[in-house]
Amino acid sequence: MILKKNKVQIESSISDISPLELIPYEEPIKPSHYTYSLKSISLFIKFVMDFSLSMNSATKVLQVMFKSKRLPSINTGKMWMLKLGYYQLTQIKEQAKDWIWIIDHTIQMGKDKCLLILGIRAKDLPKNRALKYEDVEIIDLQPVKTSTGKIVYEQLEEATKKTGVPRAIVSDMGSDIKNGVKLFQEQYNETVHIYDLKHKIAILVKKLLEEDDEWSKFKTFANFIVKKLQNTTLAGYRPPKQREKARYMNIEELVKWGEKITIKYEILKEKENKNKDDLKLETVLKEIPNFKEDIKTWSEMVEIISTTTRFMNIHQLQKDSYEKFNEFYSDKILKLKTNKAKQLSSQILDFIKAQQEVCRIDEKLLHSSEIIESVFGKFKFLEKDQQRSSFTSLLLSIGAMVSNKSEAIIKTALESVTIPMIDEWSKEKIGVTVQVQKRELYGL
C-alpha cells in the first residue's frame, strides 16, 4: 500500500510539471555572425539532403518544430548548403595509395557536362553493406562545355594532387571516361579500372530480353493497362512507370507487378459475386495468363540479379569473389529452372571472375558506382527547372550531400566560407550561365 501511495504521489508531481521544465535549457549555439541557430541550420541541411524534402518544405518543418514565426528564405537555406559543399570540396584530403575513385558525368542542357569524382579509401570500405553518402568524400567537381578522353585524363591528373594516384577507378565505362582512364593508366599502371556491376548486368539483361519476343509483348501489354486504368478507380493496379533510359537496370518492378497482377487475376476469376470494378479489371487483364510462364522466367532472372548484387554489396570485390559466391549460393544456382536465368547467372559470374583478377591477395576493392548515380538523382531533384538550363553554383550542393555533416563541420564551413568564394568558384568553373544571359537580356 505504501508503494502504491508513493507511486501515486510521484505521478501526480510529474503531471504538474511542464515537459519543457524537465529539459534543462541550453542557449542555442549560433555560428559567428549568423541569425539562425546551428541546430536549425543543421536540421535544414539534413531535411533536404537526407530526407529529400524541398527547401521550401524544410523551412516550414523548422517553423513547426521551433514554433518560430521567422523562416529562413530559400536563398538563405541554399547558401548554407553551398557553403558546406564548397568546404567539403576544398578540404585537404589525405594522401594515400589505397584511394578508390568513383567517377561519372552528369549532363546538362546542350553539351554541358560535369565530371564528379567521389572517393573512399579501401581500408574504409564498409563491412556487410553497400556504400552510404557519409562513407564517401567529394574529390573533384569539374564542369566543362565539351568532354573527350583527353579532357577526362587531364581532369583525373588534376585530381591526383588531392589524394595521390588512386588504386582503383570505378565507372560505368562511358566512352569519354573509358578513354580518359586508359590514358591515365598509361601513366599510372598501378591504377585499375573497375566496371560497375549494375551497368554490366543491365547490358547482359538487355541482350537477353531484346531477343525475347514475349518480353516485347509484355511491355506492350503493360502500356495498354496503363492507358486503360489511368484516371479510373482502378488506377492502383497499373504497372510501374518505366524509365526509358534505364529500363534494363530496373526490370524488377515490372516483373514484380506481373507476378502480383497474375495472382489478382486468378483470384478475380474464382470470385463469385463481382462488382462493376471487378468485371472491368478482369476484362482488362484477360491476356495476363498468356505471360504466366514467361513471368516465371523473368522472376528467376530478377532473383539472380538480386542475389549477386546483394552478395557483392556485402563482400565487395576480392581475389576470390567468384569462389565465395559459389560457396554460398551454389545450391540456388543449381535450382534455377529456366534457361535464360541459368544463362544470365553464368554470364554474371563469369564477369565477376574476370573482374576479380585486378585484386591483390587480401585486397578489397569497390565493385559499384551506384552511389554516384544516387547523388546525381538527388542533385536533379534539387535543380528542378534548372535541369533545362546550364549549370549554376548549385553544383556545389553535391559536396553537402556526402561525407561528414556533423554540426561541428557545418559550423566550421559556415564560418570559413564566404559568398565571394562561392561566386569566384562559379565564375571560374562555370562561367556565364543561362540565368545570367536572361538577366542581361531582360534588363535591357
C-alpha positions in Angstrom: 0.0 0.0 0.0 2.9 2.3 0.9 4.5 1.6 -2.5 1.2 2.3 -4.3 0.7 5.6 -2.4 4.3 6.7 -3.2 3.7 5.9 -6.9 0.5 8.0 -7.0 2.3 10.9 -5.4 5.2 10.7 -7.8 2.9 10.6 -10.8 0.9 13.5 -9.5 4.0 15.6 -9.1 5.2 14.8 -12.6 1.9 15.7 -14.1 2.2 19.2 -12.6 5.5 19.8 -14.4 5.6 21.1 -18.0 7.5 18.8 -20.3 9.8 21.7 -21.1 10.7 22.1 -17.4 12.1 18.5 -17.4 14.6 19.5 -20.1 17.4 21.8 -18.9 17.5 24.9 -21.1 20.6 25.4 -23.2 21.4 28.6 -25.0 21.3 27.9 -28.8 24.7 27.8 -30.4 25.0 30.1 -33.4 27.8 30.3 -36.0 29.6 33.6 -35.8 27.5 36.4 -37.4 24.6 34.1 -38.1 21.0 34.8 -37.1 19.8 31.2 -37.0 21.0 28.5 -34.6 23.4 25.8 -35.6 20.7 23.2 -34.8 18.2 24.9 -37.2 20.8 25.1 -40.0 21.9 21.5 -39.4 18.3 20.3 -39.5 17.5 22.2 -42.7 20.5 20.6 -44.4 19.5 17.2 -43.1 15.9 17.5 -44.2 16.9 18.5 -47.8 19.9 16.2 -48.2 19.0 13.1 -46.2 15.1 13.2 -46.3 14.8 14.7 -49.8 12.4 17.5 -48.7 12.2 20.5 -50.9 13.9 23.6 -49.5 10.5 25.2 -49.1 9.2 22.2 -47.1 12.3 22.1 -44.9 11.8 25.7 -43.8 8.2 25.0 -42.9 9.1 21.9 -40.9 11.6 24.1 -38.9 8.8 26.6 -38.2 6.6 23.9 -36.8 9.4 22.3 -34.7 10.6 25.5 -33.2 7.3 27.4 -33.2 9.0 30.3 -34.9 7.4 33.0 -37.0 10.7 33.7 -38.7 11.7 31.4 -41.5 15.0 31.2 -43.4 14.4 32.1 -47.1 15.0 29.6 -49.8 18.1 31.6 -50.8 19.4 31.6 -47.3 19.0 27.8 -47.0 20.6 27.3 -50.4 23.6 29.4 -49.3 24.1 27.2 -46.2 24.3 24.1 -48.5 26.6 25.8 -51.0 29.0 26.9 -48.2 29.1 23.3 -46.8 29.6 21.9 -50.3 32.4 24.3 -51.1 34.1 23.5 -47.7 33.9 19.7 -48.4 35.2 20.1 -51.9 38.2 22.2 -50.9 39.2 20.4 -47.8 42.7 18.9 -47.9 42.4 15.1 -48.5 44.8 12.5 -47.0 47.4 11.4 -49.5 47.4 7.6 -49.7 47.8 4.7 -52.2 44.5 3.0 -51.4 42.1 5.6 -52.7 39.2 4.3 -54.8 37.6 6.9 -57.0 34.0 6.6 -58.3 33.6 8.8 -61.4 30.8 9.8 -63.8 29.4 12.6 -65.8 26.1 14.5 -65.1 24.8 16.1 -68.3 23.0 19.5 -68.5 21.4 21.4 -71.4 23.4 21.3 -74.7 26.9 19.9 -74.4 27.5 20.9 -70.8 28.9 18.1 -68.6 30.3 17.9 -65.2 32.8 15.2 -64.1 32.2 14.2 -60.5 34.8 12.3 -58.5 33.8 10.7 -55.2 36.4 8.9 -53.2 36.8 6.4 -50.4 39.9 4.6 -49.1 40.0 0.8 -49.5 40.6 0.5 -45.7 37.4 2.4 -45.0 35.1 0.3 -47.2 32.0 -0.6 -45.1 31.5 -4.2 -44.0 28.4 -6.1 -44.8 26.5 -3.3 -46.6 26.5 -1.0 -49.6 28.1 2.5 -49.6 26.2 5.3 -48.0 26.6 9.1 -48.7 28.6 9.6 -45.5 31.1 7.0 -46.5 32.5 8.9 -49.4 34.2 12.3 -49.9 33.9 14.6 -52.8 37.3 14.8 -54.5 36.6 16.9 -57.5 33.8 18.6 -59.5 34.8 19.7 -63.0 32.1 21.3 -65.2 33.1 21.5 -68.9 31.4 22.6 -72.2 32.7 19.5 -74.0 34.3 16.3 -72.9 36.8 14.0 -74.6 39.1 11.2 -73.4 41.9 13.7 -73.3 39.9 16.2 -71.2 38.9 13.4 -68.7 42.6 12.4 -68.5 43.6 15.9 -67.6 40.8 16.1 -65.0 42.0 12.9 -63.4 45.6 14.1 -63.5 44.5 17.3 -61.7 42.6 15.2 -59.0 45.8 13.3 -58.1 47.1 16.5 -56.5 44.4 16.0 -53.8 44.6 12.3 -53.0 47.6 10.9 -54.8 47.3 8.3 -57.5 44.3 6.1 -56.8 44.4 2.4 -56.5 41.2 1.9 -58.4 38.7 3.9 -60.5 35.1 2.6 -60.7 32.8 3.8 -63.5 30.1 2.8 -66.0 32.7 2.8 -68.8 31.1 5.7 -70.8 33.3 6.4 -73.8 34.9 9.6 -72.7 35.6 8.2 -69.2 36.9 4.9 -70.6 39.3 6.6 -73.0 40.4 9.1 -70.3 41.1 6.3 -67.8 43.0 4.4 -70.4 45.3 7.4 -70.9 45.6 7.8 -67.2 46.6 4.1 -66.8 49.4 4.6 -69.3 50.9 7.0 -66.9 50.0 5.1 -63.7 49.8 1.4 -64.3 49.1 0.7 -60.6 45.6 2.1 -61.1 42.9 -0.4 -62.1 39.6 0.4 -63.9 36.6 -1.5 -62.5 33.4 -1.7 -64.5 30.3 -1.0 -62.4 28.5 -4.3 -61.8 24.9 -2.9 -62.2 25.7 -1.4 -65.6 27.2 -4.7 -66.8 24.2 -6.6 -65.6 21.9 -4.2 -67.4 23.8 -4.8 -70.7 23.5 -8.6 -70.2 19.8 -8.3 -69.4 19.2 -6.1 -72.4 20.8 -8.6 -74.8 18.7 -11.5 -73.4 15.4 -9.6 -73.4 15.8 -7.9 -76.7 15.9 -11.3 -78.2 12.7 -12.3 -76.3 9.5 -11.6 -78.3 7.4 -12.3 -75.2 9.1 -9.5 -73.3 8.3 -7.1 -76.0 4.7 -8.2 -76.0 4.6 -7.9 -72.2 5.8 -4.3 -72.3 3.1 -3.5 -74.9 0.5 -5.2 -72.6 1.7 -3.2 -69.6 1.4 0.1 -71.6 -2.1 -1.0 -72.6 -3.0 -1.5 -68.9 -1.7 2.0 -68.1 -3.9 3.6 -70.7 -7.0 1.6 -69.6 -6.7 2.2 -65.9 -5.3 5.6 -65.5 -7.8 8.2 -64.3 -10.1 5.4 -63.1 -10.9 3.9 -59.7 -8.6 1.0 -60.6 -5.5 3.2 -61.2 -3.8 1.4 -58.3 -3.5 -1.7 -60.4 -1.4 0.0 -63.1 2.2 -1.3 -63.8 5.0 0.9 -62.5 6.3 3.7 -64.9 9.3 2.5 -66.9 12.3 4.8 -67.1 13.3 4.8 -70.7 17.0 5.5 -70.2 17.4 2.9 -67.5 14.7 0.3 -68.3 17.1 -2.7 -68.3 18.5 -1.7 -64.9 15.1 -1.7 -63.4 13.1 -4.6 -64.7 12.4 -5.8 -61.1 9.5 -3.5 -60.6 7.7 -4.5 -63.8 8.3 -8.2 -63.2 7.1 -7.9 -59.6 3.9 -6.2 -60.9 3.5 -9.1 -63.4 3.6 -11.6 -60.6 1.2 -9.8 -58.4 -1.3 -8.9 -61.1 -1.4 -12.5 -62.2 -2.4 -13.6 -58.7 -5.0 -10.8 -58.6 -6.5 -12.0 -61.9 -6.7 -15.6 -60.7 -8.5 -14.5 -57.6 -10.9 -12.5 -59.7 -11.6 -15.5 -61.9 -12.7 -17.5 -58.8 -14.7 -14.8 -57.2 -18.5 -15.4 -57.3 -20.1 -12.0 -56.6 -18.2 -9.5 -58.8 -18.9 -5.8 -58.7 -18.5 -3.4 -61.6 -14.8 -2.7 -60.9 -14.1 -6.5 -60.6 -15.6 -7.1 -64.0 -13.8 -4.2 -65.6 -10.4 -5.3 -64.2 -11.0 -8.9 -65.2 -11.7 -7.8 -68.7 -8.6 -5.6 -68.9 -6.4 -8.3 -67.5 -7.7 -11.1 -69.7 -4.4 -11.5 -71.6 -2.2 -11.9 -68.5 -2.4 -15.7 -68.3 -0.5 -15.8 -71.7 2.6 -14.4 -69.9 2.4 -16.7 -66.8 5.3 -19.0 -67.7 7.4 -16.1 -69.1 6.9 -14.2 -65.9 8.4 -17.2 -64.0 11.5 -17.0 -66.2 11.9 -13.2 -65.7 11.3 -13.7 -61.9 14.2 -16.1 -61.8 16.4 -13.6 -63.7 15.4 -10.9 -61.2 16.2 -13.3 -58.3 19.7 -14.0 -59.6 20.4 -10.3 -60.2 19.2 -9.5 -56.6 21.3 -12.3 -55.1 24.6 -11.4 -56.9 24.3 -7.6 -56.3 23.4 -8.2 -52.6 26.4 -10.6 -52.2 28.8 -8.1 -53.8 27.4 -5.2 -51.7 28.3 -7.2 -48.6 31.6 -8.6 -49.7 32.9 -6.1 -52.3 35.3 -7.2 -55.0 38.1 -9.6 -53.8 40.5 -12.0 -55.3 38.1 -14.9 -54.6 34.7 -13.3 -55.0 33.7 -15.8 -57.6 34.7 -18.8 -55.4 33.0 -17.3 -52.4 29.7 -16.7 -54.3 29.7 -20.3 -55.4 30.4 -21.5 -51.9 27.4 -19.6 -50.5 24.9 -19.9 -53.4 25.8 -23.0 -55.5 22.5 -24.6 -54.4 20.5 -21.7 -55.5 22.1 -21.7 -58.9 21.6 -25.4 -59.3 17.9 -24.9 -58.5 17.3 -22.4 -61.4 14.7 -23.9 -63.8 14.7 -21.6 -66.8 17.4 -21.4 -69.4 17.5 -17.6 -69.5 18.1 -17.4 -65.8 20.8 -20.0 -66.0 22.4 -18.1 -68.9 22.3 -14.8 -67.0 23.7 -16.4 -63.9 26.6 -17.8 -65.8 27.3 -14.5 -67.6 27.3 -12.5 -64.3 29.6 -14.9 -62.6 32.0 -15.0 -65.5 32.1 -11.2 -65.3 32.8 -11.2 -61.6 35.5 -13.9 -62.1 37.2 -11.7 -64.8 36.9 -8.5 -62.6 38.4 -10.1 -59.5 41.7 -10.6 -61.4 42.6 -6.9 -60.7 42.6 -7.5 -56.9 45.7 -8.3 -55.0 45.8 -11.0 -52.3 43.8 -9.9 -49.2 42.7 -6.7 -51.0 39.1 -5.5 -51.1 38.0 -3.1 -53.8 34.7 -1.4 -54.7 32.6 -3.0 -57.4 29.9 -0.5 -57.9 29.4 3.2 -58.9 25.8 3.1 -57.8 26.4 5.7 -55.1 27.2 8.3 -57.7 24.0 7.6 -59.6 22.1 8.2 -56.4 23.9 11.5 -55.9 23.1 12.7 -59.4 19.4 11.8 -58.8 19.3 13.8 -55.6 21.1 16.7 -57.4 18.5 16.7 -60.2 15.7 16.8 -57.6 17.3 19.9 -56.2 17.7 21.5 -59.6 14.2 21.1 -60.8 13.6 23.6 -63.6 17.3 24.4 -63.8 17.8 21.0 -65.5 16.7 22.7 -68.7 19.4 25.4 -68.4 23.1 25.4 -67.8 24.9 24.5 -64.5 24.9 27.1 -61.7 26.7 27.3 -58.4 24.1 24.8 -57.1 26.6 22.2 -58.3 28.4 22.8 -55.0 25.4 21.3 -53.2 26.8 17.9 -54.2 29.6 18.4 -51.7 26.9 18.9 -49.0 25.3 15.5 -49.8 28.3 13.4 -48.9 30.9 12.9 -46.2 30.6 14.0 -42.6 27.8 16.6 -41.9 28.2 16.9 -38.2 27.2 20.2 -36.5 30.9 20.9 -35.9 31.7 20.5 -39.6 28.8 22.7 -40.6 29.7 25.4 -38.1 33.3 25.4 -39.4 32.1 25.6 -43.0 29.7 28.5 -42.4 32.3 30.5 -40.6 35.2 29.9 -43.0 33.4 30.0 -46.4 32.2 33.4 -47.8 29.8 34.2 -50.6 32.6 35.8 -52.7 34.5 32.5 -52.5 31.4 30.7 -54.0 31.0 33.4 -56.6 34.7 33.2 -57.6 34.4 29.4 -57.9 31.3 29.6 -60.0 32.8 32.3 -62.3 36.0 30.2 -62.8 34.4 26.8 -63.2 31.0 27.6 -64.8 31.4 31.0 -66.4 28.4 32.8 -67.8 25.2 30.9 -67.2 21.9 30.9 -69.0 20.4 32.7 -66.0 23.0 35.5 -66.3 22.2 35.8 -70.0 18.5 36.1 -69.3 19.0 38.8 -66.7 21.2 40.6 -69.2 18.6 40.3 -72.0 15.5 41.3 -69.9 17.4 44.0 -68.1 18.0 45.9 -71.4 
